[in-house]
């Protein structure tokens, strides 16, 4: 989630905020931009290291106001928020770089800094 937020923040207009709603919602300036999912084997016990993990992210690239069934009143899109010139490939590449940096940070300093970065993006109580 941190790598996704960092990638979006790296390509967004200045002074815009990327935050989360627990556990998997990604907000851009308070509007719903997307979400994420983490998957692992069903038979993996809680204390066991899974043999694989899959992380998926969905970000709204364009507004869908023309579709009646879509409730986009609180939603935002990359194009609608000033990302017109950014290719989605650039955000994916940026995500990969931020993810590798986070793995390095985790390896060097433990999980606490990673958790702190995530928690700082949650709404303040």
C-alpha positions, 0 to 999 in steps of 0.5 A, a space after each residue: 500500500 505504501 509503495 502504491 501511495 508513493 508511486 501516485 504521489 510521485 506523479 500527482 500535482 503538487 501538494 495533493 495527499 494520498 491516504 488510506 482507509 483501513 484496510 485497503 482503500 486508496 484516497 486521493 485528496 479525500 476522494 476514492 481513487 482505488 483499492 488493493 488486495 493481498 492474496 495467499 494460499 488458503 491452506 497457509 496457517 497464520 504463523 506459517 510463511 506462505 509459499 506465494 503472495 499476490 498483491 493487486 491494485 486497482 486505480 481509477 484512470 478516468 472518470 465514469 460519470 457517463 455511466 449511470 450505474 456507477 456511484 462516482 460522487 466520492 470517486 476521483 480519477 487519475 485523469 480528472 485530478 491532473 495526471 493527464 500526461 502520465 502514462 499508467 506504465 510510469 505509475 506501475 514502474 514507480 510502484 515497483 521501485 518504491 516496493 523494492 525500496 520498502 523491502 530494503 528498508 524492511 530488511 535494514 530497519 525492520 517492519 516498524 518504519 513500514 508500519 509507521 508509514 502506513 499508519 501515517 496515511 490513515 485518518 487521524 482520530 
